[in-house]
Each structure stands twice: as structure tokens, then as C-alpha cells.
Amino acid sequence: MESAGFSVFSFGSAEDFLASSSAEGAACLIVDVQLPGINGLELQGRLAGSDNRVPIVFVTAHGTNLNRERAVKHGAAGFLSKPVRREELLNAVVAAIQR
């Protein structure tokens, strides 16, 4: 993402992201379904219930139909299964930001 000109911040958990001042200024999140503590789908739900409507692109090895349907139903900008090609991820993030 940095090589494509994006500023990137990483967090060890969803809780770390939510506690960060970067949460309000994020243009897009790249999130795994499986995270320590709050999982990616729970993070999506918390953000949907707040003023922070940042688009989310899920990247996961847990790309079940149920997870995909839930993420998309709740507004996911993308849902990609690992391994993800660089171009595929970049295209998903650009589309999410332009949305």
C-alpha cells in the first residue's frame, strides 16, 4: 500500500485501532476476519453503530460463505480470500475509497 502512495498504519488488534486517534481519519481498513480479541466482523459491527463509516476490505483465510454474506450485508467494500494478489488488494482498496 505504501508503494502505491498510501499512508499506512497497522494495529495489533481491533481494540488497538478503536483506541487510536487514527480511527477517525482512516480512509479504508484492511481487516482479517480472525483477530485477537474482537474479530473483524465484530469490528465492522461496532463501526457501523458509530459515526465512523470507514470502508472495510476483508482479507481472510476464513472466507466461508457465511462470513462473506455477513460482511457484505453489513457494508464491506470487499472480501478477499488469502492468498491475495497485490493488484487485487490495491484495486479493492482504491474502489473502497472512491465509493
VMD Tcl script that builds the backbone (N, CA, C; Angstrom):
set m [mol new atoms 297]
animate dup $m
set s [atomselect $m all]
$s set {name element resname resid chain x y z} {
  {N N MET 1 A 0.819 -1.180 0.000}
  {CA C MET 1 A 0.000 0.000 0.000}
  {C C MET 1 A 0.875 1.261 0.000}
  {N N GLU 2 A 1.954 1.226 0.764}
  {CA C GLU 2 A 2.848 2.391 0.787}
  {C C GLU 2 A 3.472 2.638 -0.573}
  {N N SER 3 A 3.844 1.576 -1.287}
  {CA C SER 3 A 4.456 1.756 -2.602}
  {C C SER 3 A 3.462 2.324 -3.617}
  {N N ALA 4 A 2.163 2.245 -3.302}
  {CA C ALA 4 A 1.139 2.822 -4.164}
  {C C ALA 4 A 0.783 4.249 -3.732}
  {N N GLY 5 A 1.482 4.752 -2.709}
  {CA C GLY 5 A 1.295 6.134 -2.291}
  {C C GLY 5 A 0.368 6.339 -1.100}
  {N N PHE 6 A -0.069 5.264 -0.473}
  {CA C PHE 6 A -0.957 5.386 0.684}
  {C C PHE 6 A -0.161 5.487 1.970}
  {N N SER 7 A -0.672 6.274 2.916}
  {CA C SER 7 A -0.132 6.270 4.276}
  {C C SER 7 A -0.731 5.064 4.971}
  {N N VAL 8 A 0.098 4.302 5.669}
  {CA C VAL 8 A -0.343 3.051 6.265}
  {C C VAL 8 A -0.071 3.049 7.757}
  {N N PHE 9 A -1.049 2.593 8.505}
  {CA C PHE 9 A -0.900 2.389 9.939}
  {C C PHE 9 A -1.344 0.968 10.231}
  {N N SER 10 A -0.619 0.262 11.080}
  {CA C SER 10 A -1.024 -1.091 11.441}
  {C C SER 10 A -1.277 -1.146 12.941}
  {N N PHE 11 A -2.148 -2.078 13.308}
  {CA C PHE 11 A -2.555 -2.222 14.700}
  {C C PHE 11 A -2.535 -3.694 15.064}
  {N N GLY 12 A -2.199 -4.013 16.294}
  {CA C GLY 12 A -2.121 -5.387 16.752}
  {C C GLY 12 A -3.469 -6.036 16.988}
  {N N SER 13 A -4.506 -5.210 17.121}
  {CA C SER 13 A -5.846 -5.743 17.380}
  {C C SER 13 A -6.885 -4.691 17.001}
  {N N ALA 14 A -8.116 -5.128 16.943}
  {CA C ALA 14 A -9.221 -4.198 16.684}
  {C C ALA 14 A -9.338 -3.188 17.819}
  {N N GLU 15 A -9.116 -3.657 19.036}
  {CA C GLU 15 A -9.185 -2.761 20.188}
  {C C GLU 15 A -8.135 -1.659 20.085}
  {N N ASP 16 A -6.937 -2.010 19.631}
  {CA C ASP 16 A -5.884 -1.007 19.457}
  {C C ASP 16 A -6.316 0.040 18.427}
  {N N PHE 17 A -6.937 -0.418 17.348}
  {CA C PHE 17 A -7.419 0.525 16.330}
  {C C PHE 17 A -8.485 1.446 16.914}
  {N N LEU 18 A -9.458 0.879 17.604}
  {CA C LEU 18 A -10.556 1.684 18.154}
  {C C LEU 18 A -10.059 2.710 19.173}
  {N N ALA 19 A -9.008 2.383 19.901}
  {CA C ALA 19 A -8.452 3.295 20.901}
  {C C ALA 19 A -7.534 4.349 20.295}
  {N N SER 20 A -7.201 4.203 19.032}
  {CA C SER 20 A -6.240 5.079 18.379}
  {C C SER 20 A -6.903 6.354 17.849}
  {N N SER 21 A -6.136 7.415 17.821}
  {CA C SER 21 A -6.625 8.648 17.202}
  {C C SER 21 A -6.691 8.507 15.685}
  {N N SER 22 A -6.041 7.494 15.129}
  {CA C SER 22 A -6.073 7.254 13.688}
  {C C SER 22 A -7.421 6.723 13.220}
  {N N ALA 23 A -8.226 6.226 14.136}
  {CA C ALA 23 A -9.512 5.632 13.773}
  {C C ALA 23 A -10.408 6.618 13.047}
  {N N GLU 24 A -10.403 7.861 13.465}
  {CA C GLU 24 A -11.280 8.865 12.859}
  {C C GLU 24 A -10.833 9.292 11.470}
  {N N GLY 25 A -9.551 9.224 11.176}
  {CA C GLY 25 A -9.047 9.709 9.902}
  {C C GLY 25 A -8.812 8.638 8.857}
  {N N ALA 26 A -9.139 7.399 9.170}
  {CA C ALA 26 A -8.866 6.299 8.235}
  {C C ALA 26 A -9.741 6.409 6.997}
  {N N ALA 27 A -9.134 6.209 5.836}
  {CA C ALA 27 A -9.876 6.240 4.571}
  {C C ALA 27 A -10.389 4.858 4.208}
  {N N CYS 28 A -9.719 3.813 4.698}
  {CA C CYS 28 A -10.101 2.435 4.406}
  {C C CYS 28 A -9.387 1.523 5.401}
  {N N LEU 29 A -10.055 0.443 5.787}
  {CA C LEU 29 A -9.435 -0.557 6.644}
  {C C LEU 29 A -9.262 -1.853 5.864}
  {N N ILE 30 A -8.130 -2.495 6.060}
  {CA C ILE 30 A -7.904 -3.851 5.571}
  {C C ILE 30 A -7.890 -4.707 6.823}
  {N N VAL 31 A -8.862 -5.608 6.931}
  {CA C VAL 31 A -9.098 -6.325 8.177}
  {C C VAL 31 A -9.243 -7.818 7.904}
  {N N ASP 32 A -8.662 -8.619 8.788}
  {CA C ASP 32 A -8.864 -10.065 8.730}
  {C C ASP 32 A -10.119 -10.408 9.521}
  {N N VAL 33 A -10.788 -11.481 9.171}
  {CA C VAL 33 A -11.941 -11.941 9.950}
  {C C VAL 33 A -11.468 -12.392 11.324}
  {N N GLN 34 A -10.387 -13.159 11.376}
  {CA C GLN 34 A -9.865 -13.671 12.644}
  {C C GLN 34 A -8.815 -12.719 13.193}
  {N N LEU 35 A -9.125 -12.095 14.315}
  {CA C LEU 35 A -8.214 -11.183 15.002}
  {C C LEU 35 A -8.189 -11.561 16.476}
  {N N PRO 36 A -7.122 -11.209 17.177}
  {CA C PRO 36 A -7.141 -11.424 18.626}
  {C C PRO 36 A -8.177 -10.494 19.265}
  {N N GLY 37 A -8.918 -10.983 20.227}
  {CA C GLY 37 A -9.953 -10.156 20.860}
  {C C GLY 37 A -11.159 -10.024 19.952}
  {N N ILE 38 A -11.551 -8.798 19.671}
  {CA C ILE 38 A -12.686 -8.535 18.785}
  {C C ILE 38 A -12.309 -9.007 17.385}
  {N N ASN 39 A -13.146 -9.845 16.759}
  {CA C ASN 39 A -12.816 -10.272 15.403}
  {C C ASN 39 A -13.219 -9.201 14.389}
  {N N GLY 40 A -12.829 -9.402 13.149}
  {CA C GLY 40 A -13.069 -8.403 12.112}
  {C C GLY 40 A -14.530 -8.094 11.876}
  {N N LEU 41 A -15.387 -9.116 11.937}
  {CA C LEU 41 A -16.813 -8.893 11.740}
  {C C LEU 41 A -17.417 -8.106 12.903}
  {N N GLU 42 A -16.934 -8.361 14.112}
  {CA C GLU 42 A -17.387 -7.587 15.268}
  {C C GLU 42 A -16.920 -6.143 15.163}
  {N N LEU 43 A -15.701 -5.932 14.701}
  {CA C LEU 43 A -15.199 -4.570 14.480}
  {C C LEU 43 A -16.093 -3.849 13.477}
  {N N GLN 44 A -16.432 -4.522 12.407}
  {CA C GLN 44 A -17.316 -3.936 11.402}
  {C C GLN 44 A -18.641 -3.509 12.043}
  {N N GLY 45 A -19.203 -4.364 12.883}
  {CA C GLY 45 A -20.457 -4.046 13.559}
  {C C GLY 45 A -20.333 -2.844 14.483}
  {N N ARG 46 A -19.234 -2.763 15.207}
  {CA C ARG 46 A -19.024 -1.616 16.105}
  {C C ARG 46 A -18.895 -0.321 15.321}
  {N N LEU 47 A -18.170 -0.378 14.218}
  {CA C LEU 47 A -18.002 0.839 13.410}
  {C C LEU 47 A -19.316 1.240 12.753}
  {N N ALA 48 A -20.117 0.264 12.346}
  {CA C ALA 48 A -21.411 0.568 11.726}
  {C C ALA 48 A -22.341 1.251 12.717}
  {N N GLY 49 A -22.184 0.944 13.998}
  {CA C GLY 49 A -23.004 1.555 15.024}
  {C C GLY 49 A -22.460 2.880 15.534}
  {N N SER 50 A -21.442 3.408 14.873}
  {CA C SER 50 A -20.835 4.678 15.281}
  {C C SER 50 A -20.883 5.666 14.117}
  {N N ASP 51 A -20.281 6.810 14.322}
  {CA C ASP 51 A -20.201 7.809 13.255}
  {C C ASP 51 A -19.095 7.496 12.259}
  {N N ASN 52 A -18.250 6.533 12.564}
  {CA C ASN 52 A -17.114 6.198 11.710}
  {C C ASN 52 A -17.547 5.156 10.681}
  {N N ARG 53 A -17.831 5.596 9.476}
  {CA C ARG 53 A -18.298 4.716 8.400}
  {C C ARG 53 A -17.176 4.396 7.416}
  {N N VAL 54 A -15.993 4.136 7.937}
  {CA C VAL 54 A -14.829 3.839 7.105}
  {C C VAL 54 A -15.075 2.542 6.337}
  {N N PRO 55 A -14.778 2.521 5.035}
  {CA C PRO 55 A -14.962 1.282 4.276}
  {C C PRO 55 A -13.965 0.213 4.724}
  {N N ILE 56 A -14.422 -1.037 4.681}
  {CA C ILE 56 A -13.596 -2.163 5.116}
  {C C ILE 56 A -13.432 -3.155 3.982}
  {N N VAL 57 A -12.184 -3.537 3.743}
  {CA C VAL 57 A -11.864 -4.625 2.830}
  {C C VAL 57 A -11.355 -5.766 3.702}
  {N N PHE 58 A -12.083 -6.878 3.682}
  {CA C PHE 58 A -11.662 -8.053 4.439}
  {C C PHE 58 A -10.695 -8.878 3.607}
  {N N VAL 59 A -9.639 -9.345 4.251}
  {CA C VAL 59 A -8.671 -10.266 3.654}
  {C C VAL 59 A -8.555 -11.409 4.650}
  {N N THR 60 A -8.934 -12.615 4.225}
  {CA C THR 60 A -9.031 -13.682 5.205}
  {C C THR 60 A -8.780 -15.068 4.646}
  {N N ALA 61 A -8.320 -15.935 5.517}
  {CA C ALA 61 A -8.219 -17.356 5.194}
  {C C ALA 61 A -9.507 -18.064 5.611}
  {N N HIS 62 A -10.424 -17.314 6.215}
  {CA C HIS 62 A -11.703 -17.847 6.687}
  {C C HIS 62 A -12.835 -17.311 5.818}
  {N N GLY 63 A -12.682 -17.482 4.509}
  {CA C GLY 63 A -13.623 -16.941 3.544}
  {C C GLY 63 A -14.837 -17.810 3.318}
  {N N THR 64 A -15.484 -18.218 4.392}
  {CA C THR 64 A -16.689 -19.029 4.252}
  {C C THR 64 A -17.816 -18.192 3.663}
  {N N ASN 65 A -18.783 -18.861 3.076}
  {CA C ASN 65 A -19.936 -18.146 2.525}
  {C C ASN 65 A -20.656 -17.351 3.602}
  {N N LEU 66 A -20.773 -17.920 4.806}
  {CA C LEU 66 A -21.443 -17.230 5.904}
  {C C LEU 66 A -20.700 -15.946 6.275}
  {N N ASN 67 A -19.373 -16.007 6.403}
  {CA C ASN 67 A -18.590 -14.810 6.720}
  {C C ASN 67 A -18.703 -13.780 5.611}
  {N N ARG 68 A -18.609 -14.229 4.361}
  {CA C ARG 68 A -18.714 -13.316 3.219}
  {C C ARG 68 A -20.083 -12.638 3.197}
  {N N GLU 69 A -21.147 -13.416 3.348}
  {CA C GLU 69 A -22.504 -12.856 3.323}
  {C C GLU 69 A -22.703 -11.846 4.445}
  {N N ARG 70 A -22.231 -12.177 5.629}
  {CA C ARG 70 A -22.382 -11.261 6.768}
  {C C ARG 70 A -21.616 -9.960 6.521}
  {N N ALA 71 A -20.383 -10.079 6.057}
  {CA C ALA 71 A -19.568 -8.886 5.807}
  {C C ALA 71 A -20.202 -7.998 4.743}
  {N N VAL 72 A -20.623 -8.587 3.652}
  {CA C VAL 72 A -21.218 -7.813 2.554}
  {C C VAL 72 A -22.554 -7.211 2.983}
  {N N LYS 73 A -23.363 -7.980 3.696}
  {CA C LYS 73 A -24.655 -7.487 4.175}
  {C C LYS 73 A -24.489 -6.237 5.032}
  {N N HIS 74 A -23.396 -6.191 5.774}
  {CA C HIS 74 A -23.153 -5.060 6.670}
  {C C HIS 74 A -22.234 -4.012 6.063}
  {N N GLY 75 A -22.074 -4.065 4.733}
  {CA C GLY 75 A -21.416 -2.972 4.037}
  {C C GLY 75 A -19.955 -3.123 3.680}
  {N N ALA 76 A -19.396 -4.322 3.761}
  {CA C ALA 76 A -17.988 -4.494 3.401}
  {C C ALA 76 A -17.753 -4.024 1.967}
  {N N ALA 77 A -16.674 -3.308 1.780}
  {CA C ALA 77 A -16.316 -2.829 0.442}
  {C C ALA 77 A -15.672 -3.930 -0.376}
  {N N GLY 78 A -15.149 -4.962 0.288}
  {CA C GLY 78 A -14.527 -6.079 -0.393}
  {C C GLY 78 A -14.326 -7.233 0.556}
  {N N PHE 79 A -14.224 -8.440 0.003}
  {CA C PHE 79 A -13.999 -9.633 0.805}
  {C C PHE 79 A -13.117 -10.552 -0.016}
  {N N LEU 80 A -11.838 -10.571 0.299}
  {CA C LEU 80 A -10.847 -11.302 -0.484}
  {C C LEU 80 A -10.308 -12.479 0.313}
  {N N SER 81 A -10.111 -13.596 -0.364}
  {CA C SER 81 A -9.568 -14.787 0.284}
  {C C SER 81 A -8.062 -14.852 0.085}
  {N N LYS 82 A -7.353 -15.240 1.146}
  {CA C LYS 82 A -5.899 -15.416 1.084}
  {C C LYS 82 A -5.583 -16.669 0.293}
  {N N PRO 83 A -4.497 -16.699 -0.403}
  {CA C PRO 83 A -3.560 -15.596 -0.626}
  {C C PRO 83 A -4.150 -14.584 -1.610}
  {N N VAL 84 A -3.849 -13.324 -1.397}
  {CA C VAL 84 A -4.368 -12.236 -2.220}
  {C C VAL 84 A -3.245 -11.682 -3.076}
  {N N ARG 85 A -3.541 -11.501 -4.345}
  {CA C ARG 85 A -2.558 -10.867 -5.229}
  {C C ARG 85 A -2.507 -9.373 -4.913}
  {N N ARG 86 A -1.325 -8.803 -5.014}
  {CA C ARG 86 A -1.104 -7.387 -4.720}
  {C C ARG 86 A -2.082 -6.497 -5.480}
  {N N GLU 87 A -2.232 -6.747 -6.779}
  {CA C GLU 87 A -3.101 -5.921 -7.624}
  {C C GLU 87 A -4.559 -6.026 -7.184}
  {N N GLU 88 A -4.962 -7.222 -6.781}
  {CA C GLU 88 A -6.342 -7.438 -6.343}
  {C C GLU 88 A -6.640 -6.616 -5.085}
  {N N LEU 89 A -5.712 -6.624 -4.142}
  {CA C LEU 89 A -5.883 -5.855 -2.913}
  {C C LEU 89 A -5.873 -4.361 -3.208}
  {N N LEU 90 A -4.935 -3.913 -3.999}
  {CA C LEU 90 A -4.858 -2.496 -4.342}
  {C C LEU 90 A -6.137 -2.041 -5.039}
  {N N ASN 91 A -6.637 -2.816 -5.983}
  {CA C ASN 91 A -7.879 -2.462 -6.677}
  {C C ASN 91 A -9.062 -2.391 -5.716}
  {N N ALA 92 A -9.123 -3.312 -4.762}
  {CA C ALA 92 A -10.212 -3.305 -3.793}
  {C C ALA 92 A -10.152 -2.077 -2.894}
  {N N VAL 93 A -8.954 -1.699 -2.478}
  {CA C VAL 93 A -8.804 -0.520 -1.614}
  {C C VAL 93 A -9.152 0.754 -2.391}
  {N N VAL 94 A -8.661 0.882 -3.608}
  {CA C VAL 94 A -8.976 2.067 -4.416}
  {C C VAL 94 A -10.481 2.180 -4.644}
  {N N ALA 95 A -11.123 1.068 -4.968}
  {CA C ALA 95 A -12.586 1.072 -5.177}
  {C C ALA 95 A -13.320 1.447 -3.897}
  {N N ALA 96 A -12.846 0.955 -2.754}
  {CA C ALA 96 A -13.487 1.268 -1.477}
  {C C ALA 96 A -13.375 2.750 -1.167}
  {N N ILE 97 A -12.232 3.335 -1.422}
  {CA C ILE 97 A -12.031 4.759 -1.122}
  {C C ILE 97 A -12.870 5.633 -2.059}
  {N N GLN 98 A -12.992 5.217 -3.302}
  {CA C GLN 98 A -13.760 6.002 -4.273}
  {C C GLN 98 A -15.269 5.870 -4.096}
  {N N ARG 99 A -15.679 4.884 -3.369}
  {CA C ARG 99 A -17.095 4.574 -3.164}
  {C C ARG 99 A -17.860 5.653 -2.485}
}
mol reanalyze $m
mol bondsrecalc $m
mol representation Tube
mol addrep $m
